[in-house]
Amino acid sequence: MAALGATTGRISGGMPRKLKDGPADVRLPMVVSQAFADRLDAFRAKEPGVPNRSEAIRLLVSEALDARERQKPKP
C-alpha cells in the first residue's frame, strides 16, 4: 500500500505542493456568502473534471486578471 499522498503529491484535504503556475506557498483563507458558494458550485459543475472550490476560484481570478490586463491601453 502506498503512503498517504505518495501518488498525488498532497495529503487528502491539504494544500497542494505545486500549482500550474508555481509552488503553492501562500494561503488566502476567505469567507463567502451561501449565494456566492452556490454560484461557484454551479460554475464548477460545468467545468471539465469538476475542479474543487479552491481550483475554481484560482481559475476565475486568473481569467479576470488576464481580462483586465488585455483591457489596459498600450502606451
N, C-alpha and C positions, 0 to 999 in steps of 0.2 A: 504494500500500500504506500502511495506517495505521501510525502509530508504535506500538511495543510499549506496551500498556496504555492506548492512547488511547480505546478504546471501553469498557473495563471499569473504568477508574479505578484500576487497580492493575497492577503488573508481575507477571507469572506467578511464583507461588511467594512473593510478598512479602505483607506485611501490608496489608489493605485500608485505604484512606484514611478511609473513613467506614462506621460500622455503623448498624444500625437505630435505636439509641438515642443516637447522637452520634459524635464523631470517635474514631478508633482511635488513642489516644495512649499506651496502656500495654501493654507486652508482659509476659505471665506464662508464662515457659517452665516446663515440667513434665516429669517423668519418671514413667512408669507401668509397671505390670507388663504382660506379654503378655496375661494374663487380662482386665485392665481394658480394654486396647486391643481385644480380641476382643469384649467386651460392648459397647463403644462402637460398633464397626463393625456389630454386629448391630442396634443401635438406629438407626444411620444408614441402614441398608438398608431399614428400614421407614418412614422419613420421606419425605414428598413431595420430589422433586428431589434426594434423597440429598445432604445437606449435607456439606461437608468436616469433618474432625475438629474443627477449631477452632470452627466454627459450631455443631456438635453439642454441644460442651462448653458454649459460651455459652448455648445453648438450655436444656440440662439444668440448669445452675447458676441461670439466671434463673427457671425453673419452681420449683426447690427454694426459692429465696429468697422468691418470691411465696407459696408454700405456707406457709412459716414465718411470714410477716407476717400471713396470714389466720388462723393458729392463735393468735396473741397475743391475750390477753384485752383488751378495750377498757376503759380506766379510767373 
